[in-house]
Amino acid sequence: MGVLQRSYTVRGLSDSLRDIAAGTNIIYVTTQDGFLLGASNGTVVNVDQTGRDQPLQANCSNNAVIAAIAREINLQGGCSNITALTHMRFTVNGSTFTVAVAQIKAGQRLWCGFAAIPSSEMMKTIEEGTKDSIVVLVCSIAVSVALALVLSVLLVSPLRNLIKDMQNLSKLRFKPVGNSVNIFTELHSMIRDYMAMKQGIHAFSKYVSAGVVRQLLDGNDKMSSLYLERHNVTVVFMDIVGFTSLCEKMAPNTLVTLMSVFMQRMCQVLIAEGATVDKFIGDCIMSFWNHPHPCEDHTYKAVHAVMRCFEELNIMNAENKNKGLPAIEFRAGINTGRVLVGNFGSPQRFDYTVLGDAVNVAARLEQLNKDLGTKILFSESVQRAIAGRLPIEALGEVTIRGREAKMDVYTVIVPACSD
């Protein structure tokens, strides 16, 4: 019965029923309303003008035997009036069939299984009583197999979809796989609880970096407790220019919409370039590279990501100009260095973040753009990592607020923001 382990469509179930039925025997399954779920003979679906399969009533089947049985069942009040295994005789186009009918209930749904065997195929020498018993036995077996196939459709397919969905969830892919509704109480409860968990993880991934969520799903216990470790990362601060003025001039709802679109589009670029988006500090986006997952050539990728953000901002500003919205500008500070990275806070509430002098330098470089008239500033550690790959301009030594020693700073030319 390995055939029962497969997942079936209506056409697939019909193929399996054809394998079971032999010769001129007919096996088919219908819903309570008389729609065909599968049949060993005849058409089982209507194909509409768009090429899609549509349900077909059994009494409209192009198989005369199926259509005749369906009409008789309808006269008797339908499938719901068949309360036990029933057998009957039909003569269709001069051929007599013995038909066994069985009903199956699963939750709130009801199906009927039918097996029709031509009397001419039975052994002529067996007396009628014995012959009828054999017919009923054979029909009952056929109906049981047909119903088992239906159950396999209802059980195997949802479980397979659930497994695929769980595999996608482990990769933070939230698009549903197939239909998650199932008529079995226990399986339905399991799917319902899983979907609730999935929604929770989806919401959680909006508050915490996707990389952290993946580590948690992979069973990294360290990510669920307080810890800090030293690691070499590249940190980026991106802050909007003149945000206070924007707040003063724009209606709150319009401002929120504008800022939401800005944050979304910038974060899409950053994440695509391998960033971990740490947090939003007012109108500032803080991100870093090379943790929790290793990121080869992370310094260059960070600078390249910021350059791409400026390109994306130009596109966004051009779109907003047509809507009568003001242009947005931002400045960025970038630094590479050793930091403390991990979960920082209290056992009851902590954040996954980076701490240390290298982080502070990146923040100060972003602020220093205003004094130097630049849009991107980065440190010597960044310059060494990207030298020869981008047009770098040295700006000399500057004093960083909060630090005694002077440091060399650098910039690159970025596309001008649209007016």
KEBA-659114 format. One line per field, with one value per residue (C-alpha): residue number from 1; residue in three letters; chain; x, y, z. Coordinates in pm, 1 decimal, decimal comma, always signed. Each point is the difference from the previous one (the first is absolute). Layout:
N
n	c(NUM / ...)
res	c(ALA / ...)
chain	c(A / ...)
u	c(X / ...)
v	c(Y / ...)
w	c(Z / ...)
# end
This chain:
419
n	c(1 / 2 / 3 / 4 / 5 / 6 / 7 / 8 / 9 / 10 / 11 / 12 / 13 / 14 / 15 / 16 / 17 / 18 / 19 / 20 / 21 / 22 / 23 / 24 / 25 / 26 / 27 / 28 / 29 / 30 / 31 / 32 / 33 / 34 / 35 / 36 / 37 / 38 / 39 / 40 / 41 / 42 / 43 / 44 / 45 / 46 / 47 / 48 / 49 / 50 / 51 / 52 / 53 / 54 / 55 / 56 / 57 / 58 / 59 / 60 / 61 / 62 / 63 / 64 / 65 / 66 / 67 / 68 / 69 / 70 / 71 / 72 / 73 / 74 / 75 / 76 / 77 / 78 / 79 / 80 / 81 / 82 / 83 / 84 / 85 / 86 / 87 / 88 / 89 / 90 / 91 / 92 / 93 / 94 / 95 / 96 / 97 / 98 / 99 / 100 / 101 / 102 / 103 / 104 / 105 / 106 / 107 / 108 / 109 / 110 / 111 / 112 / 113 / 114 / 115 / 116 / 117 / 118 / 119 / 120 / 121 / 122 / 123 / 124 / 125 / 126 / 127 / 128 / 129 / 130 / 131 / 132 / 133 / 134 / 135 / 136 / 137 / 138 / 139 / 140 / 141 / 142 / 143 / 144 / 145 / 146 / 147 / 148 / 149 / 150 / 151 / 152 / 153 / 154 / 155 / 156 / 157 / 158 / 159 / 160 / 161 / 162 / 163 / 164 / 165 / 166 / 167 / 168 / 169 / 170 / 171 / 172 / 173 / 174 / 175 / 176 / 177 / 178 / 179 / 180 / 181 / 182 / 183 / 184 / 185 / 186 / 187 / 188 / 189 / 190 / 191 / 192 / 193 / 194 / 195 / 196 / 197 / 198 / 199 / 200 / 201 / 202 / 203 / 204 / 205 / 206 / 207 / 208 / 209 / 210 / 211 / 212 / 213 / 214 / 215 / 216 / 217 / 218 / 219 / 220 / 221 / 222 / 223 / 224 / 225 / 226 / 227 / 228 / 229 / 230 / 231 / 232 / 233 / 234 / 235 / 236 / 237 / 238 / 239 / 240 / 241 / 242 / 243 / 244 / 245 / 246 / 247 / 248 / 249 / 250 / 251 / 252 / 253 / 254 / 255 / 256 / 257 / 258 / 259 / 260 / 261 / 262 / 263 / 264 / 265 / 266 / 267 / 268 / 269 / 270 / 271 / 272 / 273 / 274 / 275 / 276 / 277 / 278 / 279 / 280 / 281 / 282 / 283 / 284 / 285 / 286 / 287 / 288 / 289 / 290 / 291 / 292 / 293 / 294 / 295 / 296 / 297 / 298 / 299 / 300 / 301 / 302 / 303 / 304 / 305 / 306 / 307 / 308 / 309 / 310 / 311 / 312 / 313 / 314 / 315 / 316 / 317 / 318 / 319 / 320 / 321 / 322 / 323 / 324 / 325 / 326 / 327 / 328 / 329 / 330 / 331 / 332 / 333 / 334 / 335 / 336 / 337 / 338 / 339 / 340 / 341 / 342 / 343 / 344 / 345 / 346 / 347 / 348 / 349 / 350 / 351 / 352 / 353 / 354 / 355 / 356 / 357 / 358 / 359 / 360 / 361 / 362 / 363 / 364 / 365 / 366 / 367 / 368 / 369 / 370 / 371 / 372 / 373 / 374 / 375 / 376 / 377 / 378 / 379 / 380 / 381 / 382 / 383 / 384 / 385 / 386 / 387 / 388 / 389 / 390 / 391 / 392 / 393 / 394 / 395 / 396 / 397 / 398 / 399 / 400 / 401 / 402 / 403 / 404 / 405 / 406 / 407 / 408 / 409 / 410 / 411 / 412 / 413 / 414 / 415 / 416 / 417 / 418 / 419)
res	c(MET / GLY / VAL / LEU / GLN / ARG / SER / TYR / THR / VAL / ARG / GLY / LEU / SER / ASP / SER / LEU / ARG / ASP / ILE / ALA / ALA / GLY / THR / ASN / ILE / ILE / TYR / VAL / THR / THR / GLN / ASP / GLY / PHE / LEU / LEU / GLY / ALA / SER / ASN / GLY / THR / VAL / VAL / ASN / VAL / ASP / GLN / THR / GLY / ARG / ASP / GLN / PRO / LEU / GLN / ALA / ASN / CYS / SER / ASN / ASN / ALA / VAL / ILE / ALA / ALA / ILE / ALA / ARG / GLU / ILE / ASN / LEU / GLN / GLY / GLY / CYS / SER / ASN / ILE / THR / ALA / LEU / THR / HIS / MET / ARG / PHE / THR / VAL / ASN / GLY / SER / THR / PHE / THR / VAL / ALA / VAL / ALA / GLN / ILE / LYS / ALA / GLY / GLN / ARG / LEU / TRP / CYS / GLY / PHE / ALA / ALA / ILE / PRO / SER / SER / GLU / MET / MET / LYS / THR / ILE / GLU / GLU / GLY / THR / LYS / ASP / SER / ILE / VAL / VAL / LEU / VAL / CYS / SER / ILE / ALA / VAL / SER / VAL / ALA / LEU / ALA / LEU / VAL / LEU / SER / VAL / LEU / LEU / VAL / SER / PRO / LEU / ARG / ASN / LEU / ILE / LYS / ASP / MET / GLN / ASN / LEU / SER / LYS / LEU / ARG / PHE / LYS / PRO / VAL / GLY / ASN / SER / VAL / ASN / ILE / PHE / THR / GLU / LEU / HIS / SER / MET / ILE / ARG / ASP / TYR / MET / ALA / MET / LYS / GLN / GLY / ILE / HIS / ALA / PHE / SER / LYS / TYR / VAL / SER / ALA / GLY / VAL / VAL / ARG / GLN / LEU / LEU / ASP / GLY / ASN / ASP / LYS / MET / SER / SER / LEU / TYR / LEU / GLU / ARG / HIS / ASN / VAL / THR / VAL / VAL / PHE / MET / ASP / ILE / VAL / GLY / PHE / THR / SER / LEU / CYS / GLU / LYS / MET / ALA / PRO / ASN / THR / LEU / VAL / THR / LEU / MET / SER / VAL / PHE / MET / GLN / ARG / MET / CYS / GLN / VAL / LEU / ILE / ALA / GLU / GLY / ALA / THR / VAL / ASP / LYS / PHE / ILE / GLY / ASP / CYS / ILE / MET / SER / PHE / TRP / ASN / HIS / PRO / HIS / PRO / CYS / GLU / ASP / HIS / THR / TYR / LYS / ALA / VAL / HIS / ALA / VAL / MET / ARG / CYS / PHE / GLU / GLU / LEU / ASN / ILE / MET / ASN / ALA / GLU / ASN / LYS / ASN / LYS / GLY / LEU / PRO / ALA / ILE / GLU / PHE / ARG / ALA / GLY / ILE / ASN / THR / GLY / ARG / VAL / LEU / VAL / GLY / ASN / PHE / GLY / SER / PRO / GLN / ARG / PHE / ASP / TYR / THR / VAL / LEU / GLY / ASP / ALA / VAL / ASN / VAL / ALA / ALA / ARG / LEU / GLU / GLN / LEU / ASN / LYS / ASP / LEU / GLY / THR / LYS / ILE / LEU / PHE / SER / GLU / SER / VAL / GLN / ARG / ALA / ILE / ALA / GLY / ARG / LEU / PRO / ILE / GLU / ALA / LEU / GLY / GLU / VAL / THR / ILE / ARG / GLY / ARG / GLU / ALA / LYS / MET / ASP / VAL / TYR / THR / VAL / ILE / VAL / PRO / ALA / CYS / SER / ASP)
chain	c(A / A / A / A / A / A / A / A / A / A / A / A / A / A / A / A / A / A / A / A / A / A / A / A / A / A / A / A / A / A / A / A / A / A / A / A / A / A / A / A / A / A / A / A / A / A / A / A / A / A / A / A / A / A / A / A / A / A / A / A / A / A / A / A / A / A / A / A / A / A / A / A / A / A / A / A / A / A / A / A / A / A / A / A / A / A / A / A / A / A / A / A / A / A / A / A / A / A / A / A / A / A / A / A / A / A / A / A / A / A / A / A / A / A / A / A / A / A / A / A / A / A / A / A / A / A / A / A / A / A / A / A / A / A / A / A / A / A / A / A / A / A / A / A / A / A / A / A / A / A / A / A / A / A / A / A / A / A / A / A / A / A / A / A / A / A / A / A / A / A / A / A / A / A / A / A / A / A / A / A / A / A / A / A / A / A / A / A / A / A / A / A / A / A / A / A / A / A / A / A / A / A / A / A / A / A / A / A / A / A / A / A / A / A / A / A / A / A / A / A / A / A / A / A / A / A / A / A / A / A / A / A / A / A / A / A / A / A / A / A / A / A / A / A / A / A / A / A / A / A / A / A / A / A / A / A / A / A / A / A / A / A / A / A / A / A / A / A / A / A / A / A / A / A / A / A / A / A / A / A / A / A / A / A / A / A / A / A / A / A / A / A / A / A / A / A / A / A / A / A / A / A / A / A / A / A / A / A / A / A / A / A / A / A / A / A / A / A / A / A / A / A / A / A / A / A / A / A / A / A / A / A / A / A / A / A / A / A / A / A / A / A / A / A / A / A / A / A / A / A / A / A / A / A / A / A / A / A / A / A / A / A / A / A / A / A / A / A / A / A / A / A / A / A / A / A / A / A / A / A / A / A / A / A / A / A / A / A / A / A / A / A / A / A / A / A / A / A / A / A / A / A / A / A / A / A / A / A / A / A / A / A / A / A / A / A / A / A / A)
u	c(+0,0 / +292,2 / -230,2 / -181,5 / +305,2 / -15,3 / -159,3 / -283,7 / -177,3 / -338,1 / +177,6 / +260,4 / -268,3 / -169,7 / +325,6 / +29,8 / -359,7 / +65,6 / +291,0 / -231,0 / -296,2 / +41,0 / -167,9 / -340,7 / -26,9 / -68,9 / +114,7 / -61,8 / -33,0 / -228,5 / -60,0 / -324,5 / -130,3 / +73,5 / +315,1 / +262,0 / +322,9 / +137,8 / -114,3 / +156,1 / -208,3 / -131,4 / +62,8 / +48,3 / +29,7 / -127,4 / +261,2 / -114,0 / +91,8 / +317,0 / +120,8 / -65,3 / -157,4 / -349,1 / -198,7 / -229,6 / -326,8 / -10,6 / -338,2 / +167,6 / +276,5 / +57,9 / +6,1 / -356,6 / +33,1 / +127,3 / -269,3 / -276,4 / +114,1 / +21,1 / -355,1 / -125,8 / +189,8 / -152,8 / -348,9 / +74,0 / +90,1 / +370,8 / +314,5 / -96,9 / -286,2 / +239,3 / +68,4 / +164,6 / +162,0 / -264,6 / -11,0 / -240,1 / -39,0 / -18,1 / -51,9 / +164,9 / +2,0 / -90,6 / +276,3 / -81,1 / +227,6 / +11,5 / +87,5 / +135,5 / -28,9 / +166,3 / +0,6 / +287,5 / -16,6 / +303,8 / -71,0 / -273,2 / +59,1 / -165,8 / +98,8 / -136,5 / +200,9 / -147,1 / +106,8 / -194,8 / +80,1 / -170,7 / -195,5 / +112,7 / +351,8 / -95,1 / +28,1 / -309,0 / +7,3 / -23,6 / -347,4 / -158,7 / +26,4 / +367,4 / +57,5 / -167,3 / +214,6 / +316,3 / -116,6 / -71,9 / +336,2 / +194,0 / -192,2 / +55,9 / +373,8 / +6,8 / -197,7 / +226,0 / +307,9 / -160,9 / -84,4 / +350,7 / +130,6 / -221,1 / +126,8 / +357,5 / -79,9 / -134,5 / +280,0 / +321,0 / -35,0 / -53,9 / +288,7 / +226,5 / -98,3 / +61,0 / +349,7 / +86,7 / -136,4 / +210,4 / +310,5 / -70,5 / -57,8 / +347,2 / +128,2 / -235,5 / -212,2 / -354,7 / -194,8 / -249,7 / +31,2 / -329,9 / -321,3 / +47,7 / -362,6 / -54,9 / -309,8 / +169,2 / -31,8 / +348,1 / +177,4 / -207,3 / +94,4 / +367,5 / -12,4 / -190,5 / +259,0 / +284,4 / -152,6 / -30,6 / +368,6 / +88,9 / -181,6 / +184,4 / +339,4 / -94,5 / -82,9 / +314,7 / +214,9 / -125,4 / +140,4 / +324,6 / +254,6 / -87,0 / +347,8 / -69,3 / -335,7 / +168,5 / +257,2 / -279,2 / -187,3 / +323,2 / +16,3 / +277,7 / -74,0 / +256,9 / -222,9 / -279,3 / +209,6 / +230,6 / +341,4 / +261,9 / +298,4 / +273,4 / -30,5 / +122,1 / -294,2 / -79,2 / -249,1 / -210,8 / -211,5 / -234,9 / -179,0 / -251,7 / +102,1 / -238,1 / -247,0 / -113,2 / -91,8 / -194,4 / -197,0 / -86,5 / -117,2 / -187,3 / -325,7 / +66,7 / -171,9 / +186,8 / +329,1 / -55,0 / -79,3 / +305,5 / +229,6 / -142,8 / +68,4 / +351,3 / +83,3 / -144,3 / +191,5 / +328,8 / -26,2 / -77,0 / +327,7 / +198,9 / -133,5 / +56,3 / +366,5 / +31,7 / -67,5 / -145,7 / -235,6 / +55,2 / -251,0 / -168,9 / +114,7 / -263,3 / +67,9 / +336,4 / +60,2 / +274,6 / +130,2 / +307,9 / +164,6 / +175,1 / -223,0 / -191,3 / +96,8 / +349,5 / +12,0 / +304,8 / +137,4 / -251,6 / +160,6 / -29,9 / -356,3 / -94,9 / +134,2 / -155,6 / -333,3 / +6,1 / +77,5 / -295,7 / -218,6 / +81,7 / -96,0 / -326,6 / -67,0 / +37,0 / -267,8 / -224,9 / +43,2 / -89,1 / -319,5 / -83,9 / +54,9 / -288,0 / -213,1 / +86,9 / +210,0 / +335,8 / +334,0 / +184,6 / +374,7 / +210,8 / +358,9 / +194,1 / +288,2 / +188,9 / +265,7 / +154,8 / +142,2 / -18,1 / -321,4 / -201,6 / -293,1 / -285,4 / -296,6 / +32,3 / -244,9 / -169,4 / -115,8 / -359,1 / +61,2 / +304,2 / +99,0 / +227,3 / +247,2 / +362,9 / +189,8 / +341,7 / +228,3 / -30,9 / -377,1 / +39,7 / +243,5 / -249,1 / -267,4 / +236,8 / +106,8 / -361,8 / -41,0 / +329,6 / -138,9 / -188,7 / +321,5 / +194,6 / -281,0 / +15,3 / -260,8 / +216,7 / +289,5 / +203,7 / +309,3 / +345,7 / -92,4 / -273,6 / +232,3 / +255,4 / -266,0 / -146,5 / +306,3 / +22,4 / -363,1 / -180,9 / +98,7 / +120,9 / +80,5 / +217,8 / -119,1 / +290,3 / +4,9 / -298,8 / -93,1 / -284,6 / -218,1 / +74,2 / +342,9 / +336,6 / +198,8 / -63,0 / -85,1 / +9,4 / -336,6 / -103,3 / -297,1 / -123,6 / -199,0 / -368,0 / -281,5 / -169,5 / -347,1 / -287,1 / -151,9)
v	c(+0,0 / +232,8 / +191,8 / +130,0 / +193,6 / +246,0 / +341,7 / +29,4 / +256,9 / -89,1 / -125,1 / -182,4 / -176,1 / -104,9 / -149,3 / -203,5 / -117,3 / -114,5 / -206,3 / -167,8 / -57,3 / -287,6 / -56,7 / +164,8 / +54,3 / +358,3 / +161,3 / +362,4 / +238,4 / +302,5 / +275,6 / +21,7 / +237,1 / -248,2 / +157,8 / -243,9 / -27,3 / -271,4 / -276,2 / -295,9 / +72,4 / +311,8 / +370,9 / +126,9 / +376,7 / +274,9 / +223,2 / +363,3 / +264,3 / +91,3 / -360,0 / -59,4 / -315,6 / +46,0 / -253,8 / -235,7 / -144,4 / -380,4 / +9,2 / +202,9 / -255,9 / -122,4 / -351,5 / -129,8 / -231,5 / +275,4 / +239,3 / -262,7 / -86,5 / +369,3 / +61,6 / -292,1 / +120,3 / +346,0 / -157,0 / -169,8 / +331,7 / +13,9 / -135,8 / +112,6 / -255,2 / -292,7 / -93,7 / -340,5 / -208,5 / -39,2 / -201,7 / +25,9 / -108,1 / +218,1 / -76,6 / +253,4 / -38,1 / -369,2 / -79,1 / -85,1 / +133,0 / -84,9 / +316,0 / +36,2 / +338,7 / +104,5 / +326,7 / +154,5 / +287,2 / +209,3 / +299,2 / +201,1 / -152,2 / -297,0 / -210,8 / -302,1 / -276,3 / -207,4 / -324,9 / -135,0 / -349,4 / -149,5 / -313,1 / -159,0 / -19,2 / -211,8 / -374,5 / -140,0 / -329,0 / +143,0 / +15,6 / +338,2 / +26,2 / -79,2 / +223,3 / +294,7 / -52,2 / +1,5 / +309,8 / +183,0 / -108,5 / +111,3 / +325,5 / +64,9 / -50,6 / +232,7 / +266,9 / -31,0 / +49,7 / +299,8 / +157,2 / -69,6 / +193,1 / +294,9 / -10,0 / -1,9 / +314,2 / +170,8 / -109,3 / -37,1 / +319,8 / +236,0 / -166,2 / +37,3 / +366,9 / +49,0 / -151,1 / +221,8 / +304,4 / -80,7 / -38,8 / +342,4 / +148,8 / -113,5 / +222,2 / +285,3 / -43,6 / +76,3 / -63,1 / -282,4 / -338,2 / -146,7 / -12,1 / -33,9 / -96,3 / -363,8 / -182,9 / -219,8 / +160,8 / -85,4 / +93,2 / +316,4 / +100,5 / -65,4 / +209,3 / +277,3 / +15,7 / -10,1 / +288,2 / +202,8 / -69,3 / +95,8 / +332,5 / +63,0 / -69,6 / +221,1 / +285,1 / -70,9 / +27,9 / +358,1 / +96,3 / -198,0 / -50,2 / -289,9 / -139,4 / -22,1 / -170,4 / -255,6 / -73,1 / -56,5 / -230,1 / -191,3 / -73,3 / +244,7 / +30,9 / +276,7 / +233,8 / -32,8 / +114,1 / +283,6 / -22,4 / +224,5 / -100,7 / +188,6 / +8,9 / +204,4 / +175,0 / +297,2 / +244,7 / +251,3 / +290,0 / +167,9 / +313,6 / +219,1 / +361,1 / +265,5 / -238,8 / +262,0 / +235,5 / -278,4 / -63,8 / +367,8 / +39,0 / -326,2 / -141,6 / -288,1 / -265,2 / +107,8 / +5,8 / -349,0 / -135,8 / +167,6 / -128,4 / -352,2 / -22,6 / +140,5 / -248,5 / -290,7 / +73,7 / +69,6 / -315,6 / -210,0 / +115,7 / -49,5 / -350,1 / -97,9 / +96,3 / -222,2 / +252,1 / -68,3 / +292,6 / +67,8 / +270,3 / +326,8 / +290,9 / +258,5 / +74,9 / -181,4 / -356,1 / -194,9 / -314,7 / -219,5 / -282,9 / -329,1 / -116,1 / -217,5 / -157,6 / +39,8 / +245,3 / -15,0 / +340,5 / +161,6 / +345,3 / +37,4 / -137,3 / +257,1 / +292,1 / -139,9 / -36,1 / +365,8 / +102,0 / -207,6 / +167,3 / +338,4 / -135,0 / -135,3 / +331,4 / +184,9 / -225,6 / +51,6 / +378,9 / +11,9 / -194,4 / +225,3 / +314,9 / -107,8 / -41,5 / +345,8 / -139,7 / +145,1 / -161,7 / -185,0 / -2,4 / -201,6 / -15,5 / -313,6 / -86,9 / -331,3 / -166,7 / -346,2 / -131,8 / -238,3 / +30,5 / -185,1 / -165,7 / -202,2 / +31,6 / +297,3 / +104,9 / -189,3 / -364,0 / +123,0 / +232,1 / +29,2 / +113,5 / -159,1 / +277,9 / +112,0 / +204,9 / +161,8 / +275,3 / -108,5 / +50,8 / +344,6 / +102,5 / -94,4 / +211,0 / +298,9 / -24,5 / +25,6 / +318,4 / +143,9 / -3,2 / +319,6 / +189,5 / -132,4 / +32,1 / -368,6 / -275,0 / -298,2 / -5,9 / -304,0 / -86,2 / -118,5 / -361,7 / +27,4 / +175,7 / -282,7 / -262,8 / +172,5 / +175,1 / -32,9 / -104,9 / +329,7 / +365,9 / +102,0 / +355,7 / +59,5 / +289,9 / +3,9 / -20,3 / +103,6 / -3,4 / -232,2 / +115,5 / -207,4 / -116,3 / +157,2 / -124,7 / +136,8 / -239,2 / -1,2 / +3,4 / -71,5 / +33,6 / -119,7 / +190,3 / -93,8 / +86,2 / +330,3 / -35,2 / +110,7 / +339,7)
w	c(+0,0 / -65,0 / -232,7 / +307,9 / +113,3 / -287,8 / -2,6 / -248,5 / -209,0 / -152,2 / -309,7 / +207,5 / +203,1 / -323,7 / -125,6 / +319,5 / -23,4 / -355,7 / +130,9 / +250,7 / -230,1 / -244,4 / -334,4 / -15,0 / +374,6 / +107,4 / +326,2 / +87,5 / +297,6 / +39,1 / +249,4 / +195,5 / -267,0 / -275,3 / -144,8 / -125,1 / +196,9 / -225,3 / -233,6 / -173,5 / -310,8 / -171,0 / +40,9 / +355,5 / -55,9 / -224,5 / -160,6 / -11,7 / -257,9 / +191,1 / -6,9 / +369,4 / +136,5 / +148,5 / +207,5 / -191,8 / +129,9 / -20,2 / -176,9 / -278,3 / -51,3 / -352,6 / +145,9 / -27,0 / +302,4 / +230,8 / -122,1 / +47,0 / +353,8 / +90,3 / -118,7 / +208,5 / +308,1 / -48,0 / -11,7 / +331,6 / +161,5 / -72,3 / +157,6 / +351,5 / +7,7 / -43,4 / +362,0 / -54,3 / -269,7 / -269,5 / -320,2 / -291,1 / -363,8 / -308,2 / -365,8 / -228,0 / -379,6 / +34,2 / +253,3 / +361,2 / +276,8 / +367,8 / +189,7 / +352,4 / +169,8 / +324,6 / +193,7 / +191,9 / +246,4 / +88,4 / +220,4 / -169,0 / -342,0 / -164,0 / -300,4 / -181,3 / -160,4 / -283,6 / -165,3 / -299,6 / -133,3 / -311,5 / +90,5 / -328,5 / +133,5 / +298,9 / -18,4 / -174,4 / +190,1 / +349,6 / +144,3 / +30,8 / +382,0 / +0,3 / -299,0 / +171,4 / +308,4 / -209,4 / -186,5 / +323,6 / +144,2 / -306,8 / -17,8 / +370,0 / -39,1 / -300,0 / +185,5 / +304,9 / -217,7 / -168,3 / +334,4 / +127,3 / -299,0 / +90,8 / +357,5 / -126,5 / -199,5 / +309,3 / +231,4 / -202,1 / -204,2 / +299,1 / +186,8 / -300,1 / -34,6 / +372,0 / -25,5 / -298,0 / +181,2 / +308,0 / -216,5 / -152,9 / +344,8 / +110,0 / -285,0 / +100,1 / -310,2 / +107,0 / -320,4 / +71,7 / -171,2 / -122,9 / +201,5 / +375,7 / +76,1 / +101,1 / +116,0 / +260,0 / +343,1 / +129,6 / -322,9 / -33,9 / +356,7 / -71,5 / -318,8 / +177,6 / +282,1 / -251,2 / -197,9 / +321,8 / +72,4 / -356,7 / +32,7 / +325,6 / -160,7 / -294,2 / +238,3 / +205,9 / -313,4 / -39,5 / +340,6 / -13,0 / -276,1 / -229,9 / +61,3 / +372,9 / -59,1 / -227,6 / +270,8 / +251,3 / -238,8 / -59,0 / +372,1 / +95,7 / +373,0 / +38,7 / -198,9 / +257,8 / +298,6 / +102,7 / -165,3 / -157,1 / -210,7 / -179,3 / -374,5 / -295,0 / -168,7 / -220,5 / +149,0 / -195,2 / +125,7 / -251,4 / +120,9 / -185,9 / -62,7 / +134,6 / +157,4 / +253,9 / -283,2 / -175,7 / +318,6 / +24,7 / -361,1 / -62,4 / +131,6 / +242,8 / -214,0 / -313,1 / +189,9 / +139,8 / -346,1 / -152,2 / +274,0 / -13,6 / -373,3 / +50,0 / +277,1 / -195,5 / -319,3 / +174,6 / +210,7 / -306,6 / -153,6 / +320,6 / +61,3 / -362,8 / +51,4 / +307,7 / +278,5 / +339,6 / +62,8 / +368,9 / +85,6 / -93,4 / +215,1 / -85,5 / -366,9 / +6,2 / -124,4 / +176,6 / -168,3 / +1,1 / -196,7 / +86,8 / +285,5 / +85,5 / -333,6 / -146,0 / -291,0 / -224,4 / -104,3 / +234,7 / -2,5 / -376,2 / +7,6 / +263,5 / -204,9 / -316,2 / +181,8 / +103,4 / -359,5 / -117,5 / +261,9 / -153,0 / -343,0 / +137,1 / +173,7 / -331,7 / -150,0 / +301,6 / -8,6 / -370,3 / +75,1 / +296,1 / -207,7 / -225,4 / +313,7 / +131,5 / +284,1 / +109,1 / -80,0 / +275,4 / +57,6 / +240,4 / +118,3 / +91,5 / +231,0 / -44,8 / +213,5 / +26,1 / +325,4 / +294,0 / +200,4 / +258,8 / -175,9 / +146,8 / +232,3 / +235,1 / +272,7 / +280,3 / +18,1 / -41,5 / -295,4 / -222,5 / -347,7 / -253,8 / -81,3 / -26,4 / +259,0 / +15,8 / -122,3 / -365,2 / +22,8 / +154,7 / -275,2 / -271,8 / +171,2 / +37,2 / -365,1 / -110,1 / +205,8 / -132,0 / -357,4 / +78,8 / +86,5 / -299,1 / -255,5 / -89,3 / -30,2 / +92,1 / +245,0 / +93,3 / +196,6 / -102,8 / +75,2 / -262,0 / -245,7 / +21,7 / -75,0 / -307,9 / -146,9 / -378,3 / -41,2 / +58,8 / -66,5 / +346,1 / +105,0 / +308,2 / +216,9 / +245,7 / +377,2 / +206,9 / +365,0 / +88,1 / +287,4 / +308,8 / -121,9 / +81,2 / -299,1 / -348,0 / -280,1 / -378,0 / -174,3 / -356,8 / -231,2 / -336,8 / -258,5 / +1,3 / -242,8 / +81,3 / +150,4 / -223,6 / +67,4)
# end
